[in-house]
Amino acid sequence: MNKYFKTLLVGATFAASTLSSSFVSAQSAAIVCPGYKRGPTNIPSERTGKKVQKAFEAYNEDLVDEALSILYEIDTSQTFDRAFTDRFIGNLLATKSESGPKALEYLEKSVNSKALNDTEQAGTLRLIADLNMQEKRYEQAVKRYQEWMDFTCKEDADVYLRMGQALYETQKYADMIAPLNKSIELDDKPNKNAYALKLTSYYSRKMYKETVDVAEELVKIFPENKANWTQLGFFYMLVEDYKKGLSTFEMAYDQGYLTKAAEIKALTQLYATNEIPYKAAMVFEKNVESGLIKRDDKALTNLANSWHQAKNHLKAAKYYGEAAKMNSDPDLYRKQGTLLLTAEKYSDALAALQKALDEGADDRGRIHMAMMEANFYTGKYRSAYKHVLEAKKDKSTSRSARSWEPYIKEKAKNRGITL
């Protein structure tokens, strides 16, 4: 803000020394109200003007403390001189770190006197509003920005944006929309911050349809911003529009915008929700192999589930087995064994199912039934018979085991095998 402060100071000194035509023109340009007529322009008295000029010279040499000392010594009963001096002090204090509250004290006194020239009054109102924002005095900032607009009859995109930000900071989410809409309307080019604040207002109030509308605008206006795409995709998921969510994430993925594990997981989840498990598995697998998604037991289990849904039993079994090795989960070994059985990989199925038993699987009846089948289909009738007897002990599988038992006996007998 120093550049702004210095501009104000230059104007102040200019007024103190000589009234050129350009300064008079600036006076009238500060106010654009219909029918506005510029009043007489005040200048500091000769005594005050000399001290102000001396203070400005010190400031120009970066001697801010010396300039302030000169200004503090000015003792005047003239209303304009006092207001003019207080304004100058406030401007200088505003350039010093941690002097914001004190600067505001002097600037407030200056504008409250209503003695300043119109352009000075307008500029100081705007500066006070900006300083209040800086000092996190948000309610005062909104008040002063409104006073600046009322006084000048000007509308400014940045001022409306700052008002929206201040209202956000005070959690007046509904009140944010009007100034933000004005900021968007007045701005020469779209400002993503105005849209982001507008989106936050709706989201904070759980107005998700409106949130989606703003998110869609962000993608249309700022398509090069990667975050806008994923944000829109997540909002579609929030309102359960999974088809639009998928198309948005797919377009983002094709453009290389999905760079986080959570984003890839969202895409694969949307593929699964839209019943496209093969693509879910392919994308997930690619990003596990690349290292973007950490190769842990949870990721491998999810990958196995995706291939399972895609009916690629061998790949699903492979990843169930890898996950099981990491966490010794008997249920994962059971799933691996069952899928290997379906794929007619009987020897591998038996090994996985035995590990499930060894790790203390709960669903032992079903596991024994699967092991019975694997042994039966490879002609190992004694082993098949042993497992069917174990399966009979489990209430959930006893009926099925009893129906298999005579069939196993008959097959063994036909082949001359004694059980």
N, C-alpha and C positions, 0 to 999 in steps of 0.2 A: 504493500500500500504506500510505500515511501514516495513513489513517483506521483501518486495522486496528491499526497500531502504537500509535496514540493510545488505542484501546480497551484494549489490553493494559496500557498505562501507567496508565490510570485504575484498572484492576483492581489493579495492583501497589500503587498508592498507597493505595487503599481498604483493602487488606490491612494495609498498614503502619500505618494510623491506627485503624480500628475495624472489627470484624467484624459487619456488619449481617446480618439474616436473608437478604436477597437475595444477598449474596455467598456465604454458606454454601450456599444453594440452587444457585448457579452451580457450586460445587465438585462437588456430586453429579451435576449435569447433564452435566458434562464426560465422565463415564464411564458407559457403558451396558452394561457386561459383566454377564452373568447372575451373581447372587449377590454383586455388588460391594457392599462396605460402606465408607463413607467413614471414613477414619482421622482422627486428630486434626489440626486445622488449625494449621500453624505461622505465626507472625508474626515480623517482625524484632525484634531487641532494641531497647530504648528508644533507645540511643545510635545504632544504625544507622538506626532508623526516623526519627529527627529529621533526619538528613542526607539520607535518601531523600526525606523530605517537602520539604526545602529545595531539593533538586535538581528535584523535580517542579514546584515553584512557578516555578523559573527556566525550565524547559521550557515551562510554560504561557504564559510571556511571550516565547516564541520565542528564548530564550537557551540554545540547545542546547549550545554550547561551555562556557558557565558551568556548566550542569547536569552535564556530563561531568566537569569539573574537580572538582566536589564529590564525585561518585561515585568518581573515581579515588583520592581521598584516604581513602576508607573502608578501614580496615585491621582485619580481624576474623579471629579463629580459629574462629568458630562456623560450622559447615558450612552451615546454612540461610542465615545472613546473607550468606555469601560467594556462595552460589548465587543468592540473591535479588538481590544487588547486580550480579553479573555479568549476570544476565538484563536488568536495567534498563539497564546500559551497552550491552549488545548491541542492545536495542530502540532506544535513542537513536542509536547508530551506524548502524542500519539506515535511519534517516530521512535520513542524510547521503549525498549522491552519492559514489560511489567508495570508500565505507567498508564495502562488503559483506563482503569477506574478514575484516576486523577484527571486524565485528559477529558473523560466524559463529564466530570464535575464542572470544568471550565467551559466546555462546549455547550452544556445544558444551560448554564447561566447566560451564555452569549445569545442563544436563540430564544430563550424564554423572555428576554428583555424586549424582543421584537423591534430592536433598534437598528439592526443590521440592514444594509442595502439588500435588495431582493436577491441578487445573484449570490451574495454571501450567505443569506438566510437559507437559500435553497441548497447550496453546497454543504453547509454545516449540518442541515437536517439529514442529508444523505450520509455524510461522514459519521454522524452520531449513530445512525442506523447500522452502518457497517461495523463500527466499533462495538456496538452492543452484540452483534453477531459474534465478533471475535472474542468478546468476554462472556459468551454464552448466556447473555441476558435476552433470551429469545422473544419474550412477550414485548419488551421495550423495543426491540428491533422491528417487529411487525408494526407496532404503533408508529414509530418514526418513519418507516418506509411509507406508510399510508399518509402521514402528514406531508411528506415530501411530494407525493403524487397529488394530494389535495392542493398544496401550495403552488405547484408548478403546472398543474394540469397535464403533466407528462405521464406517459406509460412506458415502462422499460422492461424488456424481457428478463434481464438479469435481476432487476429488483423483484419482479414477481417470482422468479426462481428462488431467490433468497428468502422471500416470505414463505414459500412452500417448504423450504428446508427448516426454517424456524418453527413452523407449525408442526412439522414432523418431530422435531426435537422436544416439543411440548405435548406430543401424542394427540394432537388435534387432527386426527387423520382425515375426518370428513371435510374439515375446513381447507385442507391442502388443495383439493381438486380445482377450485375456482382460480386461484392464482397460478397454478401450474398450467391450466388450460390457456390462460392469458399469455403466459411466458412462451408456450409452444406457438400460439397464434402470432405473437409479435416478433419472434426470433427470425433473423434472416436465413438461418440454416438450422436444421433440427439439432437440438441439444439432448444428448442421451440421458443426462442427469435429470432433466425434467420428466422424461418418460419413466425413468427408474423410480423416482419419488412417487409418481402417480401410481405405478404398479404396486409399490410398497403400501400406499394408502389403501388400495382395494384389498390387497392380501391381508393386511393387518385387521381388516374388518370382515374377513372371511367372505368377501364378495368375489368368488372365484371366477364367475363368468366374465366379470369386468376385468379381472386380473389377466385372464387369457386374452381378452381383446387387446389390452395394452401390450402384452408379450408378443402378440402377432404383429402389432405395429412396429415394435422394436426390430423384429426379424426383417420386415419389409424395408424399413428405413436404414437399418445398419446391418445388412446381410453379411458383411465381412467380420462382424464381431462373433467369435466362436461361442462365447458364453450365452448369447441371446438364443441360439438354437437349442442348446441343452436345457436352458431355463424354460423355454416354450414347451419342449418335450415333457419335462417333469410336470408342468402345469396341466398339460393334457392328461397325464396319468392321474393327477389329483382330481380332475373332474370325470375320470373314468372314460375318456374318449381315447380308447386304446389304438384305434385305427390311425387317427391323426398323430397320436403320440409316436407310433411306429414309423409313419412316413417322415415325420420331422427328424427323429433320431437316425433313420436310414440316410436321409439327405446329408445330415451332419457327418455321419460316418464316412460316406462316400467322398466328402470334401476334406476328410482328415481332421475334423474338428473334435472328435471324441478322443481325448488324451488322458482321461482319468479312469481308473478301474470302476468307479461307481457309475460312470456313464456307459461303459461297455456292458456292465451288469444290467443296467436299465434297458439297453437295447435288446439283450438276450431275453430278459424277462418279457419284453413286449412281443418278441417273436413267439415265445411260448404261449403267451396270453392269446395271441392271434392265431394259434395252432399252426405255427411254422417251426416245429422243433428242430428240423435239420439245420436251418440257418442259425438258430440259437446255438446249437452245438458247434457248428463250424466257427462262428465268430468267437464264442467263448474259448474254444480250443486254441485258436490262433493267438489270442491275447494271453492265454496262460503260457503257451510256448514262448511268446516274445518276452515274457516277464512283466508285462504291464499289470496283469492280475497275479498276485502272489500264489505260488504253487503250494498251497497248504491243503490239509484234509478237507476243509470246507469247500474250497474251490473245486477240488477234484471230485467231491461228492456231487456238487452242482453240475459239473461237466458230465459225470456218469449219468445223472438223472436226465440231462438233455439228450444224450445219445440213446438212453433207454426209451424216452418218448419218441425218438426218431426211429426206433426199432432196429438200431444197429447194436445187436446184442454183444458182439465181441468187443467193440470199443467201450460200451457201457461197462462190461465185465472187467476190462482192463483198468478203467479208472476207479471202479469200486474197489478193486484189489489194491491199487496204489494208495487210496485213501485209508483203507483198512489197515495197511501196514503202518501208517503214520499214527493212528489212534487206537489200534487194536479193537475196533468196533466189531463185535460178532455179527451184528445185523448186516454190515456192509459185506462181510465174508459170505453171509447167507445169500445176499442179493447177487454177488458175483457167481457163487456156485449155481444158483438157480438159472441165471442167464447162460452160463456155460453148458448147463444141462439142455436148455432149449436149443443151443447152437450145436448140440450133439458132440461137445468136447467133454466126454464123460470122465476121462482120467483127471483133467484139470478141474472139473466140477467137483469130483470127490475130494480132491486136495483142499479146495476152498471151503467146502461144507464141513470137512473135518476140523479146519481151523476155527470155523464158527462154533463148533461144539467145544473145542479146546478153550476158546475164549469165554465160555459160559453163556452161550446163547439161550434165550428164554424159550423160543419157539422150537423146542427140540423135536417134537412130533413131526412137524413139517420138514425139518432138516433130515430126519431119518427116512421119511417118505421119499425125499429127493435122492438121498443116497441109495435107497432101495432101487429106484428107477435106473440110476446110473449103472449100478451093478447088474441089474436085470438085463439091460439092453446090451451089455458087453458079455453076457453069458456067465456072470459070476453069481450063480444062484445061491450058493451057501451064504455069501456076503449079503445078497439081497434078502434072503430069509432072515438073517440076523437083524437087519435093520427094520424089517416089517414087524418083527416081534417087539422091537423097541417102540415102534410107532403105535402099536396096539395099546401101550401103557398110557398114552396121552389121549385124554377125552376128545380133543379136537380132531384127532386123526385116527382114532380106533376103528371107526366104522369103515373108513376107506382102507385101512390096513387089513381088516378082516376080509374084505372083498378081494384083496390082492393075494392073501396067503394061500388059498387053494390053487390059484393060478400058477404061483411060483412052484408049489409042490408038484403040480402036474408037469410043468416044463422040465423040472429037475429029473423027475421020474422017467420021462420020455428020453432023456439023455443019459440015463443010468447013473445019475448023481444022487448020492445019499445025503440028505440034509441033517 
